[in-house]
Amino acid sequence: MGGPAATTATVARAAGGSLSVRSTGPSFDAVGYVAYAPKTKTWWNPTAMADGDSSSESSMQTGKQTLWTGTFFDAETGKTNAIRDTYTIASATSFKDLSQAQTGGAWKTIANTTCTKSP
């Protein structure tokens, strides 16, 4: 699990009201969706990386802070880890993402990111 120090994300509306998200950076390329399933009141975020890694997280929370949980598949090792992301809306143009992975029974921070909308 890893990535560049900075990436650019492009978000667009997709079919069914979901959002498509593409993140790019040095030696990094990922695509995913943020979708809502009204029947189960669940938000979903499946993501695939260009190197074969993938993840899927979900949340039933709404508001200024939400916790998303799921799994990350590492294509190189064939192993899957539990992951979680805590998203905190800081303002109308920025949010924070605390990304953690469970390794050896403990949660470890793998990224602490601030995302800001370009002017």
C-alpha positions in Angstrom: 0.0 0.0 0.0 1.5 3.3 -1.0 1.4 6.1 -3.5 2.9 9.4 -4.4 3.1 12.4 -2.0 0.6 14.3 -4.3 -2.1 13.3 -6.7 -4.7 15.0 -8.8 -8.3 13.7 -8.6 -10.9 14.3 -11.3 -14.5 13.7 -10.3 -17.4 13.5 -12.7 -21.0 12.4 -12.6 -21.5 8.8 -13.7 -24.5 6.7 -14.5 -27.2 6.2 -11.9 -26.2 9.3 -9.9 -22.8 7.9 -8.8 -19.5 9.8 -9.1 -16.5 8.5 -11.0 -13.1 9.4 -9.5 -9.7 9.2 -11.3 -6.6 9.8 -9.3 -3.2 10.2 -11.0 0.3 11.0 -9.9 3.9 10.0 -10.5 3.8 6.2 -11.2 0.2 6.1 -9.9 -3.2 5.7 -11.6 -6.5 4.7 -10.0 -10.2 4.8 -10.9 -13.2 4.2 -8.8 -16.7 5.2 -8.0 -18.7 6.6 -5.1 -22.2 5.2 -5.3 -25.2 5.1 -3.1 -27.6 2.1 -2.7 -30.9 3.5 -1.4 -32.4 0.1 -0.5 -29.6 -0.6 2.0 -28.7 3.0 2.7 -25.1 2.2 2.0 -22.4 4.2 0.3 -19.9 2.2 -1.8 -16.4 3.1 -3.1 -14.8 0.3 -5.2 -11.4 1.3 -6.6 -8.9 -0.3 -9.0 -5.3 0.7 -9.5 -3.3 0.4 -12.7 -0.9 -2.1 -11.0 -3.7 -4.6 -10.3 -4.3 -3.6 -6.7 -7.9 -2.9 -5.7 -10.0 -1.9 -2.8 -13.7 -1.7 -1.8 -15.0 0.3 1.1 -18.5 1.1 2.3 -20.2 3.3 4.9 -23.8 3.8 6.2 -22.8 7.1 7.8 -23.5 10.7 6.6 -22.4 14.1 8.0 -19.2 16.0 8.4 -17.2 12.9 9.5 -17.7 9.4 8.1 -16.0 6.1 8.6 -15.6 3.8 5.6 -14.4 0.2 6.1 -13.4 -2.6 3.7 -10.6 -4.5 2.2 -7.4 -3.8 0.1 -6.1 -6.5 -2.3 -2.3 -6.3 -3.0 -1.8 -7.9 -6.5 1.9 -8.4 -6.0 1.6 -10.5 -2.8 -1.9 -11.8 -3.4 -2.8 -10.7 0.2 -5.9 -8.8 1.4 -5.9 -6.4 4.4 -8.7 -4.8 6.3 -8.7 -1.0 5.7 -10.6 2.0 6.9 -10.8 5.7 5.9 -12.1 8.5 8.1 -13.3 11.4 6.0 -13.7 14.8 7.7 -15.2 17.7 5.8 -13.1 20.8 6.7 -14.9 23.3 4.5 -16.9 23.6 1.3 -13.6 23.2 -0.7 -11.5 20.7 1.4 -11.7 17.5 3.3 -9.3 15.3 5.2 -8.8 11.6 4.7 -7.1 9.5 7.5 -6.3 6.1 5.8 -5.5 3.1 8.0 -4.7 -0.6 7.4 -4.9 -3.5 9.9 -1.6 -5.3 10.0 -0.6 -7.8 12.8 -3.9 -7.1 14.6 -3.3 -3.4 14.9 -4.5 -0.4 12.9 -1.7 1.6 11.4 -1.9 5.0 9.6 -0.9 4.7 6.0 -1.8 8.2 4.9 -3.2 11.4 6.4 -4.3 13.5 3.4 -5.9 16.9 2.9 -7.8 17.2 -0.4 -8.5 20.7 -1.7 -10.6 21.7 -4.7 -8.7 23.6 -7.4 -9.9 27.1 -8.2 
